């Protein structure tokens, strides 16, 4: 059964193998009971995660210190909870392999028939039209550090995936995506994001925009119909995609707690709502728990769905993980995600986690209009997830982006203390509030000096009520390490005075 590795109150953690630059363990979303002891709450949450299959047999749990930091608990609390579950037989703990979920029977693999498809590339978001020199420094939102792509680990995962792949994997594709990836995604999303699903309800696609297009731009008007409620701040090219599909959008007011879900009641013609509950884009901050419940209750009462854009759900720095909205009501939430920011937009891999009644309609649209993501990349990502390489990569990148975030905040505090910074507890960007009337002039100055920046104004819905504050959306992830200091100095140089 394995030892508990707790001796006289002192934590003695079972050590697993650690890859260079990485750390054993994995991200794990747990919802702890608000009452009772923290140890009992953690033990109960872990036990439930194993019982309902969110933690698959053989899964390696995070180290004591990592889970304690994520949940705001004492390290000994985590150690004692692990020890109790080892004693009960839910977990095993052995020197050299860490703490894992005890073995149990696994479900059989799934094989389905393929369907042909064609490829449609997503549109790119518009940028402000201002005179500019060729960018020297890129501080645009939504772009990860391309130089940090885990080439060695990805190549190793590709080799392993190709060696293990059955011959039929290289035949015509299944429009849902490879089963290996859908199964790995179901396990990862359950463990790390609190998503409740199975592989048959996941459809692999080329990213968020592709998923949104499949829902709204299919034959005969798409799987879903408009109008669609959206947050008053969001990506302009998502609104353009919807407008091109003939889908009207209605803005919801956004404050420091996310979208005002209460406004849905007055939007009587709206048939669904698109939200970014984990980290509102671009203003920052998670959707307030009461508003999360209100959005799901609204969808349930209207017989419709919430579209959950899991924007920046993997990157948080100063707060506990926020569970996916889908976990509250799987039959009323469509969960959309991708690896565009966590790994690379060049992989073109995303997914939709669908309610049961939308699976076949979405597959019918995808079979007619959308292409299949590379089989090799799908198999590689499945292996990357299963091996723990994805979790290790995320932890490395969180540390790197956290350091950059801290350097940005420190530089602004020293050189531009009149600039307010927000939206920095998670994500890959910060919002800088500028003095009134200075946004356009700042963008012109930045473009002239070769700094690629986004203003805040283009992200606001054109029908939103009230004045739009001046601001910048500063992406701090894109520059390579050697270019980051120069980009930060260039940003501070073009900011307006008080």
N, C-alpha and C positions, 0 to 999 in steps of 0.2 A: 504493500500500500504506500510505502514511502514514509519518510520522516517529516515532521512538521517544521523542523529547523528553528524552533523557538526554545531558548534555554534560559530559565531563571529570569524571564522578562527581557533578556537581551536578544535583539534581532540577529539571527544568523541566516542569511539569505542563501537559498540554493542557487549556485551560479550556473548559468548556461553559457554556451559559446557566444562570443561577441565578435561580429564582423568589424574590420577596421573602420573606425569613424562612426560605428553604430552602437546600438544598445539593444539587448534582448528585450522581449516583451512587445506589447502591441497596444494601440489605442483601444479603449474600452469605455463605452457609454453605459452608465448605471444610474438609475433613479432611486435615491435612497429615501426611505420612509422619514417623514419630518419629525416623528416622535420616537421616544425610546433611545437606547444607547446607540452610538455610532457603530460599534462593533456588530451589534445585532442587525442594524439596518444594512450594513455592508454584507454580512453573511447571507441575509435573506435575499438581497438583490443579486448576488453572485449565484446563489442556489437557483433562483428563478431563471436567470440567464442560461444556466446549464440545462435546466428542466425543459425550457421552451425551445431549445435548440439554437439560441443566438450565439452561444459559445459552443462550437462544435468539438467533438471528441478529438483529443490530441492538441487542441489550440493552446498555445503558450500564453499565460497571463502576464500582465506587466509586472516588472519588479516592484517590490514594496515601495521604494522611494518614489517611483514614477506614478503609481496609482495614488499614493498618499498625496503627492503634489497636485495631481489632477482633481482630486475630490476634496482637497482641503482637510485631510485627516492626518492624525499622527501615524508615523511609520509602524509603530508597534500595533496600532489598531488593525492595520492591513495584515501584518504578520499573524496576529492572533485569529483573524477571520480566515485566512488561508489555512492555518493549522487546524481549525475546527472542521473545515470542509474536507481536508485531507483525511482526518479521522473518520468522517462520515462516509468517505469513499467517493465524493464528488470530484476531488482533485488528486493528483499525484505530485510529489515533490522529490526529485532526486538530484544529487550533485552532478553537475555537468549538463543537465537538460532543463533546469528551472522548474517552475510550477506549471502544470498542464492540467487540462480537463481529462478526467479518467476515460478510458476507451469505452465505446458502446457501438452498437450496430449502425452502419451508415446506409442511407437510402440508395437505391440503384440509380445508375446514370440514365439519362434521357436522350433519345434519338428521335428527331422529327424530320419530316420531309422539307425540302428547300423550296424557295420561290424566287423567281428572277426579279431584278430591280435595275434602276438607272440612278445615276449620281447627280445630285444638285448641290453645288457649293453654297455655303451661307454668305449673306452679304456682310460687308464690313461696316462698323459704325462710322458715321461721319465725324470729321474733325473740324474745329473752328477754322474758317478761311481767313488767315492773317498772313501778311508777308513774312517770309522766314528764310533763313539760311539753312543749309543742310544740317540736320540735328547732330550735335556733338554729344549731347547728354539726353538720354531717354528716361523720362519720369512719367510715362503714361500708365494709367491704371490698367489692371487686368492682365499684366504680362509678368510671368515668372522670370527668374534668372535662368536664361537658356544655357549658360555655361555650367550650371549645376546639375544638368541632367545626369542621372546615374548610369553612365555608359557601361562601366564594367559590370555592375550588377545586372543591368538590363540584358547585356550580351550573354551573361551566364544563364539568366532565366530563359532567354531565347533558345540556347543550346539544350537546356533541360526539357523545355516544352517541345521542341522538335523531336527529340529522342523518344519522348513518351507519347507523342500524338498518334492516333490511329490513322490508317490510310484514308478513311472517309472524310477526315478533316480537310483534305485538300481537294475534295469534290465541290459540287455546287453548294452554296451556303444556305443555312437556315436563316430566314428573315429575322428571327428573334435574336440571333447571335449564337456563338458556340455555347454549348451547355457548360463546358468547363468554366468559362468566364461568368456565366449567369449564376452558377452555383457558388463560385468564389465571391462574387459581389453580394449575393444574398447573405452569406456568412459574415463578410466584412461589414456591410451596412447594418446588420443586426447588432454586431458586437460594438462597432465604433460610433454608430449614429442612432441606434435604437429603432431602426426600421424593421417592420414586421412584414415579411414577405417570403416567397419561395421562388425558385428559379423560373417557374412557368409564368410568373407575373412580371418578369424583367425583360425588356426589349433593349438590345444594344443598338446604339446609333452613333452618328458622327459628332455629337456634341449637343449642348443645350439648344442652340438655334435650330438644329435639325429636328430635335424632339418637339420643339414648339411648332415647327412647320408641319410635322406629321399630324399634330393634334388639330391644327386650324386651317391648313392649306391643302387638304386632300380633295379628291373628286367630290363634286356636289356640295362643297362648302366645308369639308373637313369632318373629323370625328366630333369635335365640339363646335358650338356656335357662339357668336358674340351676341351682345356686347360683353367685354371682359373688364372687370375692375382690376386696376393696377396701382402700385404705389406711385405717389406723385413724383418721386425721384426714381429713375431707372435708366437702363441703357437705351439710347435713342434708336439704335438699330433693331432692338426688339420691338419697339413701337412701330418702326417702319415695316418690319416683317409682317406684323399683324395688320397694319393699314393696307399693305399690298395684297393681303388675303381677304380684304374687305371686312375686317373685324374692328368695330369701334371699341375704343378703350375709355374707361371712366376713372379719373384719378382719385385715390384715397389720400387724405392728409397724413403726413409723416411727422412725428416728433421724436424726442429722444428715446421713446419706448417702441418705436416702429410704427407701422400703419395703424390708423384708427379703424379697427374692425367694426366698431359700432356704426360707421357710416354706410356699411353694406345694406343696412335695413332700409335706407331711403333710396337706394339705387334699385328700383323695382324691375328695371329691364335687364339687369346684369345676370348672366348665366353661369359665371365662374369668376374666380379671383386669383391673380398671380401675386405671390408674396415671396420675400426673401427672409424667412423667419430666423435663420441662424445668425445673419449679419446683414442688416439692411444696406443695400447698395444704392448710392455711395455714402450715405450719411453716417452709417455705422450703428452698431448696437443690435442686440437680439430683440425679437418681438416679445412683448410683455406676456407672461403666462396667462393672464386673464384674456388678453386679445387673441392668443393662440386658441384658447377654448372657444372664444366667441366666433372665430373664423370657421372652426370645425362645426360648431352648432349651426351656424348659418348655412353651410353646405348641406348638412344633414336635413335641415328644415326645408330647404329649397330643392332637395333631390339632385344636387349638382356636386361640383368638386372644387377643391383648392389645388392650384398648381404651385408646388413648392420648389422654388429654385434654391438649391442647397449651396448658395453662393458663399465661398470662403468657409464652409463648414469644417474644413480640416485645419484651418489656421486660426488658433486662438492663443493668447499670450497671458492675459491677466484675469482670466475667469475660468470657471469650470465649464466642461463641455455642455453644449446645448443640444438636447435630443431633437431628432427630426420630428416635424409636425406629423408626418405620416404615421408615426407610432401611436398617435392618439386615435386615429380612425382610418385604417388602411383602405376601406371601401369608399372613402370620401376625399382622399388626397392622392394626387399624382406627384410623385417625388422624382425630380430631374437632377442629375448630377453628371460630372465628367472629371477627367484627369487633366484638363487643360491648364489649370494652375498648379496642381500638385505635382505633375510630371512635365507635360509639354502639350501645347496646343497642336503641335505637329502630328501627334499620334492620332488625333481625330477619333477619340473614343469617349462616348458618353452613354447614358442609359436612362430609361424611364422605368420606374416602379409603378405599376398600374393597378387600379382596382380590377377585380375579376371581369366586370362587364365591359371594360374598355380594351382588353387584350386583343380580341379578334378584330374589332374595328381598326385598331392601330396597325395590326399586322397586315390587314387588307390594304391600307394606305401605303405602308412601307413596301409591300411587295410590288406595288405599281409604280412608286415614285422615288424611293430612296435606295441608295446603294448599300452594299455590305462593307463593314469595316474589315480591314485586312485580317484574315484568319490567323496569320502568324502573330500579329500584334495582339489579337484577342487571347491566343494561347499563352503568349508571353506575359500579358498582364495577369492572367489567371495564376500562373506560376509565381509571378512577382508578389501577388497577394498571399498565396498559400505559404510561401517560404518565409514570410515576415519581412521581406525586403522593402515592401511599400511602407510598412510602419516605421522601419528604421530610417528610410529616406525622409518621411514626414517629420520625424523628430529632429533630424539634422537641419532640415529647412526651417522648421519653427525656430530653432535656436538662431540660425543665421538671420532670418527676417526680424526676429525680436531684437537682435543687436542693432540692425539698421533702423528699426523703428525708434529705439532708444536714442540713437545718434541723431536722428532727425529731430526729435523732440528737444534734445539738449541744445542742438545748434540753433533752433528757433528761439528757445528761451534766452540764449545769449545774444543773438544777433537781431532778432525781431520779436521782442517780448510782447508787442502789441498785437501780434497775430495769434488768434485762438486756434488750437488744434483739437480735432474731435475724430471719433470713429477709429481709435487706435488700439482698442482692446483685442481686436482680431482683424483678420484680413491682410491684404497686401498693399493697402493705400491709406492715406490720411486725408482728411478734409481740412483745409486751411481757410478760415473765415477772414476775408479782406475788408479793409475800410470801404464804406459805401462808394460806389462809382469807380472802383479801381480795377475790376476784373479784366475788362477788355484791354486796358492799357498795360496791365501786367502780362497778359498773354502776348501782346505785340512785342514787349521788351524781351520776354523769354524767347520768342521765335527769332528775333533779331540776333540774340546771343547764342543761338543754336541749342536751346533747351526745349525739348518737346514736352508740353504740359497740356492737361485738360482743365478747362474752366468748369465751374459748377453749373452754370446756367443751362448748357445744352442737355443736362441730365433731367431737368425738370419738365414735367408734362406741360404741353402748351395750354391745356385747359385748367391747370391748377390755379387756385384762387389766392390772391395776395401777392405782394412784391417778392421777387426772387433775390435772396441775399447774394452778395458778391463772394466768390470763393474759388479755390483751386482744389482739384482732386489729384493728389500727388502719389503716384505709384513708386514705392521704394524697393520693389523686388527686382525690376528689370535689369538695372546696371550690373555688369560683372563686378567682382570684388575690386579689381584694380581701378575701375572707373567710378566707384561709388562716392569716394571722398570728393572728387572733382565735380560730380553731379550735384552733390549736396551744397558745395560752395557756390556753384553757379545759381542754384535755386535761391539761396539767401541773398545773392547779389542783385536779383531782379525784383525782389519783393518791395512793395511800396512802403513808404515811411508812415508813421502814425498820423 
